[in-house]
Amino acid sequence: MFLPTLDALFTRMSASASAVGALIANCSGFYTAPSLIAIITAHYRMWGDVRTFNLSGMGYITGVVVVNIARGVQRAHATWYAIVVTEIVTVGWYSGRDRCKLLLNYFFRTYSVK
């Protein structure tokens, strides 16, 4: 679900993946292999063009940390886009195949610094 969501985001922003200066991933409970960052950078061919940050195992507090990192990146580099990708594993995790219910497994936040 991450890649179609990012495709829609780039379309809505009228920007390409090359405009992203920072990609921040939050895996609240565990560290996936390959990481979400590796999957996204490989898909959009962002090798070497983007600053990446992987945070994992810190639970829900990581949401505050990743937003703070995105804010710092945008303050330091005003022309960059900073994208936060968050994965949350909870007791309420849906493991079925109904796509509309899978959305509940993801947490989306839009954040802009001006």
N, C-alpha and C positions, 0 to 999 in steps of 0.2 A: 503494500500500500504506500510505501514511502515514495517510490519513484513516480507513480502517476500523480501523487499529491504535489511533488516538487515540479513536475511538468506543468501542472495547472497553475502553480504559483508563478513560475517563470512567464507563462503566457499572460496571466493577469497583470504582472508587473511590466510587461513588454520588455523583458530583459532576458539575456541568455545566462547559462550557467557560468560563463567566463566572467560575468560581473560580480560573482560571489568572491569576496576576499577572505571570509572566515566561515568555516563550517564547524558547528559545535554539536556533539552528540552526547546524549545523556541516557545511559542504561541504568535504571534505578537499582536493580537487584543483582545483575550479573553482567559479565563481560562476554559479548558474543564473539565468535570467530567464524568468518572474518568480521571485523567490526562494521558497524553501520557506516562509519566514515569511509572505510575501504570500499564498501559496496557502492556508495554514492559517488565518490571520486572516480572510481573505475568506470561507472556508467556514463558520467558526464565528461570523462577525460580531463579531470582537473589536476592531474599530477603536477606537483611543483608550483601550481598557480594559486593555491589556496592554503591559508593557515588552518590547521585542523586541531581540534581539542576533543579528546575522548574522556568522559567522566563516567565512572561506573561504581556500583556498590555503595553509594552514599544514601540511598533511599530517596524520599520525597524532597529533602532539603536541596538536592542537586538542582531542582528547578530554579531556585533562587540564584544559585551559583552560576548556572549557564546564562541566565538573563543578565547577570552582572558582567560576565565575560563578553557577551554580545554588546552591551553598552560600552564597555571599555574599548573594544575593537572599533566600534563606530565613532567614538570620540577621537581616537588616535588616527583613524583613516576614514574621513567623512564621506569619501566617494565609494567606499566598499559596501556591499551588502553582507550582513552577517545572518546566517541561517542556523536556527536551532532545531535539531531533530531530537525528539524525546520519546523514549520507550519506557513504559511503566508496567511492571509485573505486579499484580495484586492477587488477592484471593478471588476477586471477581473476574478473573481472566476468562474470556470466552474462547473455547477451543473448537467450536463447531465450524460449519462450512457456510453459513448464511452470511454473505458479504456485508449486509447492512448492519449486522450485529458485531462484526469484526471492528468496526469503527470505534466501538466502546473500548477497545484495547489500546487506543492511542490517545494522546493528549496533545492538543494543538493550541498554540498561543501565538498571537500576532503582536509584535512589539516594534515600535519605531522610536528612534531618538531623533529629535530635531533641535 
